[in-house]
Amino acid sequence: MIIVTGATGLLGSQIADRLLARVPADRVGVSVRDVDRAAALAARGVRVRRGDFSDPDSLAESFEGATQVLVVSTNETGPAALAQHVTAIDAARAAGAGRVLYSSHQGAASDSLFAPMSDHAATEQHLAGTGLPFTALRNGFYASTVPHLLGQALTTGELVAPADGPVSWTAHADLAEAAAVVLAEDGLFDGPTPPLSAPDAHDLDDVAVMLTELTGRTIRRVVVADEEWAASLVRHGVPEDRATLLLGMFRASRRGEFATTGDQVEKLLPRPATPLRSVLAAALGEA
């Protein structure tokens, strides 16, 4: 049985859905914190069990009979994130899973300027030390992040943010489908995958051009100092540690940590990857 954790989240729910297009429902189980939110999956014949990364006993039951377990990374950062990932990985091993997969990141590195990347690197290191066959899905940076970086650009005509660098922004839907293919074809990758990223990388200058074309209104990119931007977030109620974390994303992109592109996603799908422009167009339609 293939177990998908976090199957009511943005990525996990789409992975479960795409996996059901490839394998029978009785071969799919999901591990979720709130089983009521997975009622639609249960109605499709999926085994739904409660599993919480902070509760090893719940994972033992949730992972029972697993041949593969996909550990979808938590939203925590720092030691809390690593502790939860280790708990889930060790529970999968104890349950007898033949392979553990983990939703990592193309920028996973212990020396990254963006804190979550070192969490991914540490999780991959733990996985490698278990002795189990494993696959670390080196996902591109989620394209859904970009609309959250726009600030008041659509109102003021200015996209204000620190200096950045190119990022191979990749759609959740593409990454979910790629993960489903890897799960359905057990053993397709051993260890970290090649970058599962879009074939093009864009910075916020490019985003401003796309917004201008999509809205018919000139959107100008305005670069501000790191400290000024972070202080502005704090003034608007963002906790200081969160503002510092987000600033790390810009610093890391300037260093080229997320600039790697590739064709592996398109090979797995197989179809063209979703362009960032399409993600922005959809977000504008929902605004």
TORROMAR-802900 format. One record per residue (C-alpha): x negated, y negated, z negated; residue in three letters; residue number from 1. Coordinates in Angstrom, 3 decimals, padded with zeros to 6 digits. Example, Ala and Ser with C-alpha at 12.3 -4.5 7.8 and 13.67 -1.06 7.14 Angstrom:
2
PATI         x         y         z    r    k
PATI  -012.300   004.500  -007.800  ala    1
PATI  -013.670   001.060  -007.140  ser    2
This chain:
287
PATI         x         y         z    r    k
PATI   000.000   000.000   000.000  met    1
PATI  -001.214  -003.495   000.882  ile    2
PATI  -000.756  -005.966  -001.978  ile    3
PATI  -000.609  -009.716  -001.328  val    4
PATI  -000.932  -011.990  -004.354  thr    5
PATI   000.567  -015.462  -004.536  gly    6
PATI   003.194  -014.450  -001.994  ala    7
PATI   005.524  -017.313  -002.890  thr    8
PATI   002.830  -019.943  -002.278  gly    9
PATI   002.160  -021.884   000.908  leu   10
PATI  -000.485  -019.495   002.241  leu   11
PATI   000.541  -016.211   000.601  gly   12
PATI   004.170  -016.452   001.715  ser   13
PATI   003.139  -016.877   005.338  gln   14
PATI   000.646  -014.019   005.110  ile   15
PATI   003.340  -011.699   003.766  ala   16
PATI   005.731  -012.747   006.511  asp   17
PATI   003.192  -012.193   009.302  arg   18
PATI   002.052  -008.898   007.778  leu   19
PATI   005.612  -007.578   007.946  leu   20
PATI   005.485  -008.066   011.719  ala   21
PATI   002.598  -005.585   011.834  arg   22
PATI   003.218  -002.897   009.203  val   23
PATI   006.360  -001.291   007.735  pro   24
PATI   007.837  -003.035   004.706  ala   25
PATI   007.385   000.044   002.527  asp   26
PATI   003.619  -000.373   002.924  arg   27
PATI   003.666  -003.944   001.615  val   28
PATI   003.791  -005.115  -001.990  gly   29
PATI   003.555  -008.609  -003.432  val   30
PATI   002.264  -009.767  -006.773  ser   31
PATI   003.933  -012.976  -007.914  val   32
PATI   004.348  -014.854  -011.175  arg   33
PATI   008.089  -015.377  -010.631  asp   34
PATI   009.786  -012.371  -009.044  val   35
PATI   013.029  -014.300  -008.506  asp   36
PATI   011.258  -016.534  -005.989  arg   37
PATI   010.374  -013.436  -003.952  ala   38
PATI   013.967  -012.221  -003.620  ala   39
PATI   013.912  -012.682   000.160  ala   40
PATI   010.885  -010.405   000.437  leu   41
PATI   012.545  -007.805  -001.761  ala   42
PATI   015.574  -007.916   000.527  ala   43
PATI   013.268  -007.058   003.438  arg   44
PATI   012.079  -003.909   001.644  gly   45
PATI   008.873  -005.278   000.136  val   46
PATI   007.858  -004.066  -003.333  arg   47
PATI   007.972  -007.105  -005.610  val   48
PATI   006.268  -007.006  -009.003  arg   49
PATI   005.214  -009.621  -011.507  arg   50
PATI   001.503  -010.310  -011.560  gly   51
PATI  -000.299  -013.154  -013.294  asp   52
PATI  -004.047  -013.723  -012.963  phe   53
PATI  -004.070  -014.697  -016.646  ser   54
PATI  -002.402  -011.420  -017.679  asp   55
PATI  -004.467  -008.327  -016.771  pro   56
PATI  -001.746  -005.940  -017.972  asp   57
PATI   000.718  -007.406  -015.488  ser   58
PATI  -001.802  -006.946  -012.673  leu   59
PATI  -002.321  -003.280  -013.539  ala   60
PATI   001.347  -002.646  -012.813  glu   61
PATI   001.513  -005.054  -009.890  ser   62
PATI  -001.493  -003.455  -008.140  phe   63
PATI  -000.464   000.153  -008.793  glu   64
PATI  -001.007   002.347  -005.732  gly   65
PATI  -002.872  -000.358  -003.808  ala   66
PATI  -005.085   000.585  -000.890  thr   67
PATI  -005.942  -003.082  -000.247  gln   68
PATI  -005.410  -006.163  -002.407  val   69
PATI  -005.563  -009.687  -001.043  leu   70
PATI  -006.466  -012.111  -003.820  val   71
PATI  -005.237  -015.545  -002.776  val   72
PATI  -007.364  -018.144  -004.552  ser   73
PATI  -005.808  -020.020  -007.448  thr   74
PATI  -005.157  -023.760  -007.558  asn   75
PATI  -007.403  -024.053  -010.620  glu   76
PATI  -010.997  -025.290  -010.395  thr   77
PATI  -014.156  -024.624  -012.349  gly   78
PATI  -014.482  -021.871  -014.958  pro   79
PATI  -010.706  -021.365  -015.083  ala   80
PATI  -010.608  -020.558  -011.364  ala   81
PATI  -013.484  -018.093  -011.542  leu   82
PATI  -012.021  -016.385  -014.615  ala   83
PATI  -008.692  -015.852  -012.865  gln   84
PATI  -010.318  -014.578  -009.671  his   85
PATI  -012.536  -012.168  -011.624  val   86
PATI  -009.520  -010.866  -013.544  thr   87
PATI  -007.634  -010.194  -010.300  ala   88
PATI  -010.608  -008.577  -008.565  ile   89
PATI  -011.398  -006.341  -011.521  asp   90
PATI  -007.729  -005.344  -011.804  ala   91
PATI  -007.704  -004.371  -008.121  ala   92
PATI  -010.798  -002.223  -008.631  arg   93
PATI  -009.272  -000.596  -011.717  ala   94
PATI  -006.110   000.155  -009.732  ala   95
PATI  -008.172   002.111  -007.207  gly   96
PATI  -007.916  -000.288  -004.259  ala   97
PATI  -010.176   000.721  -001.400  gly   98
PATI  -010.793  -002.874  -000.321  arg   99
PATI  -010.377  -006.280  -001.919  val  100
PATI  -009.890  -009.349   000.231  leu  101
PATI  -010.226  -012.915  -001.001  tyr  102
PATI  -009.092  -016.197   000.541  ser  103
PATI  -012.399  -018.046   000.448  ser  104
PATI  -013.540  -021.106   002.379  his  105
PATI  -015.884  -021.802   005.259  gln  106
PATI  -017.757  -024.225   002.988  gly  107
PATI  -018.296  -021.779   000.114  ala  108
PATI  -021.696  -022.640  -001.397  ala  109
PATI  -023.101  -022.906  -004.888  ser  110
PATI  -024.648  -026.314  -004.125  asp  111
PATI  -021.613  -027.875  -002.441  ser  112
PATI  -020.727  -031.476  -003.235  leu  113
PATI  -017.045  -030.426  -003.401  phe  114
PATI  -016.509  -028.501  -006.630  ala  115
PATI  -014.031  -025.850  -005.376  pro  116
PATI  -016.643  -024.581  -002.918  met  117
PATI  -018.903  -023.406  -005.751  ser  118
PATI  -015.879  -021.595  -007.242  asp  119
PATI  -015.462  -019.733  -003.953  his  120
PATI  -019.170  -018.920  -003.829  ala  121
PATI  -019.134  -017.555  -007.383  ala  122
PATI  -016.061  -015.454  -006.617  thr  123
PATI  -017.728  -014.010  -003.521  glu  124
PATI  -020.789  -013.203  -005.618  gln  125
PATI  -018.640  -011.319  -008.124  his  126
PATI  -016.933  -009.444  -005.309  leu  127
PATI  -020.254  -008.391  -003.851  ala  128
PATI  -021.331  -007.100  -007.257  gly  129
PATI  -018.337  -004.802  -007.713  thr  130
PATI  -019.611  -002.245  -005.227  gly  131
PATI  -016.200  -002.177  -003.558  leu  132
PATI  -015.730  -002.796   000.153  pro  133
PATI  -014.596  -006.406   000.360  phe  134
PATI  -013.734  -009.123   002.827  thr  135
PATI  -014.087  -012.815   002.056  ala  136
PATI  -011.881  -014.748   004.446  leu  137
PATI  -013.945  -017.861   005.157  arg  138
PATI  -010.955  -020.088   005.915  asn  139
PATI  -011.293  -023.478   007.514  gly  140
PATI  -010.201  -026.539   005.549  phe  141
PATI  -006.406  -026.658   005.440  tyr  142
PATI  -005.097  -029.162   007.989  ala  143
PATI  -002.140  -029.902   005.698  ser  144
PATI  -004.619  -031.890   003.570  thr  145
PATI  -004.891  -034.645   006.177  val  146
PATI  -001.414  -036.183   005.706  pro  147
PATI  -002.286  -036.606   002.013  his  148
PATI  -005.345  -038.662   002.946  leu  149
PATI  -003.397  -041.275   004.895  leu  150
PATI  -002.410  -043.407   001.915  gly  151
PATI  -000.341  -046.371   003.139  gln  152
PATI  -001.664  -046.179   006.705  ala  153
PATI   001.766  -045.845   008.309  leu  154
PATI   002.970  -048.931   006.432  thr  155
PATI  -000.091  -051.188   006.532  thr  156
PATI  -001.695  -049.996   009.757  gly  157
PATI  -004.934  -049.290   007.896  glu  158
PATI  -006.248  -045.821   007.039  leu  159
PATI  -008.326  -046.673   003.985  val  160
PATI  -010.752  -044.057   002.647  ala  161
PATI  -014.439  -043.485   001.912  pro  162
PATI  -016.848  -042.637   004.695  ala  163
PATI  -016.290  -039.063   005.846  asp  164
PATI  -017.592  -036.524   008.335  gly  165
PATI  -016.111  -034.102   010.856  pro  166
PATI  -013.952  -031.283   009.485  val  167
PATI  -012.594  -028.307   011.429  ser  168
PATI  -009.085  -028.755   010.040  trp  169
PATI  -007.178  -025.463   010.384  thr  170
PATI  -003.435  -024.820   010.105  ala  171
PATI  -002.017  -022.610   007.352  his  172
PATI   000.020  -020.710   009.939  ala  173
PATI  -003.108  -019.778   011.905  asp  174
PATI  -004.988  -018.656   008.800  leu  175
PATI  -001.997  -016.661   007.569  ala  176
PATI  -001.675  -014.825   010.853  glu  177
PATI  -005.399  -014.151   010.963  ala  178
PATI  -005.272  -012.730   007.420  ala  179
PATI  -002.356  -010.495   008.392  ala  180
PATI  -004.337  -009.104   011.317  val  181
PATI  -007.329  -008.378   009.068  val  182
PATI  -005.090  -006.636   006.516  leu  183
PATI  -003.301  -004.577   009.146  ala  184
PATI  -006.605  -003.485   010.711  glu  185
PATI  -008.381  -002.363   007.543  asp  186
PATI  -012.161  -002.681   007.712  gly  187
PATI  -012.238  -005.252   010.494  leu  188
PATI  -014.790  -007.302   008.516  phe  189
PATI  -017.169  -006.309   005.732  asp  190
PATI  -018.279  -009.105   003.434  gly  191
PATI  -017.774  -012.759   004.396  pro  192
PATI  -016.101  -013.283   007.766  thr  193
PATI  -017.370  -015.694   010.394  pro  194
PATI  -015.798  -019.138   009.872  pro  195
PATI  -012.047  -018.835   010.406  leu  196
PATI  -011.711  -022.367   011.637  ser  197
PATI  -010.253  -024.447   014.407  ala  198
PATI  -012.426  -024.841   017.527  pro  199
PATI  -012.681  -028.621   017.068  asp  200
PATI  -013.763  -030.852   014.193  ala  201
PATI  -012.331  -034.301   013.518  his  202
PATI  -013.082  -037.181   011.186  asp  203
PATI  -010.694  -039.879   010.001  leu  204
PATI  -011.640  -042.129   012.911  asp  205
PATI  -010.147  -039.432   015.136  asp  206
PATI  -007.113  -039.193   012.875  val  207
PATI  -006.512  -042.941   013.193  ala  208
PATI  -006.558  -042.574   016.991  val  209
PATI  -004.098  -039.680   016.835  met  210
PATI  -001.773  -041.631   014.567  leu  211
PATI  -001.924  -044.593   016.920  thr  212
PATI  -000.933  -042.383   019.838  glu  213
PATI   001.803  -040.581   017.901  leu  214
PATI   003.419  -043.666   016.365  thr  215
PATI   002.798  -046.231   019.103  gly  216
PATI   001.399  -048.543   016.431  arg  217
PATI  -002.271  -049.391   015.996  thr  218
PATI  -003.743  -047.604   012.996  ile  219
PATI  -007.192  -048.884   012.070  arg  220
PATI  -009.747  -046.876   010.118  arg  221
PATI  -011.122  -048.853   007.155  val  222
PATI  -014.094  -047.504   005.210  val  223
PATI  -014.343  -048.427   001.523  val  224
PATI  -016.986  -047.666  -001.081  ala  225
PATI  -016.657  -044.365  -002.904  asp  226
PATI  -016.275  -045.959  -006.328  glu  227
PATI  -013.697  -048.475  -005.077  glu  228
PATI  -011.547  -045.704  -003.611  trp  229
PATI  -011.752  -043.537  -006.722  ala  230
PATI  -010.924  -046.508  -008.974  ala  231
PATI  -007.878  -047.248  -006.814  ser  232
PATI  -006.618  -043.696  -007.338  leu  233
PATI  -007.036  -044.030  -011.091  val  234
PATI  -005.134  -047.335  -011.069  arg  235
PATI  -002.275  -045.490  -009.366  his  236
PATI  -002.131  -042.845  -012.049  gly  237
PATI  -004.482  -040.164  -010.757  val  238
PATI  -006.546  -038.680  -013.605  pro  239
PATI  -010.186  -039.732  -013.419  glu  240
PATI  -011.503  -036.187  -013.177  asp  241
PATI  -009.134  -035.494  -010.289  arg  242
PATI  -010.264  -038.667  -008.481  ala  243
PATI  -013.891  -037.580  -008.908  thr  244
PATI  -013.047  -034.136  -007.536  leu  245
PATI  -011.365  -035.611  -004.454  leu  246
PATI  -014.284  -037.957  -003.862  leu  247
PATI  -016.492  -034.881  -003.653  gly  248
PATI  -014.544  -033.765  -000.596  met  249
PATI  -015.617  -036.911   001.288  phe  250
PATI  -019.214  -036.613   000.147  arg  251
PATI  -019.325  -032.981   001.230  ala  252
PATI  -017.819  -033.767   004.628  ser  253
PATI  -020.439  -036.487   005.150  arg  254
PATI  -023.079  -033.830   004.569  arg  255
PATI  -021.482  -031.674   007.259  gly  256
PATI  -020.257  -028.941   004.930  glu  257
PATI  -016.954  -028.517   006.773  phe  258
PATI  -018.030  -029.296   010.331  ala  259
PATI  -018.564  -025.704   011.492  thr  260
PATI  -016.209  -024.657   014.271  thr  261
PATI  -015.606  -021.275   015.837  gly  262
PATI  -013.391  -019.129   018.019  asp  263
PATI  -012.792  -016.259   015.567  gln  264
PATI  -009.272  -017.412   014.656  val  265
PATI  -008.283  -017.582   018.305  glu  266
PATI  -009.745  -014.103   018.871  lys  267
PATI  -007.702  -012.680   016.007  leu  268
PATI  -004.371  -014.273   016.869  leu  269
PATI  -004.965  -014.208   019.949  pro  270
PATI  -003.725  -017.597   021.055  arg  271
PATI  -004.987  -021.174   020.899  pro  272
PATI  -005.405  -022.542   017.395  ala  273
PATI  -002.935  -025.205   016.290  thr  274
PATI  -004.421  -028.661   017.023  pro  275
PATI  -004.653  -031.195   014.207  leu  276
PATI  -002.559  -033.533   016.339  arg  277
PATI   000.322  -031.039   016.163  ser  278
PATI   000.013  -030.809   012.382  val  279
PATI   000.149  -034.597   012.136  leu  280
PATI   003.125  -034.782   014.506  ala  281
PATI   005.035  -032.284   012.364  ala  282
PATI   004.178  -034.210   009.200  ala  283
PATI   005.371  -037.490   010.736  leu  284
PATI   008.623  -035.787   011.744  gly  285
PATI   009.203  -034.749   008.136  glu  286
PATI   008.315  -038.169   006.706  ala  287
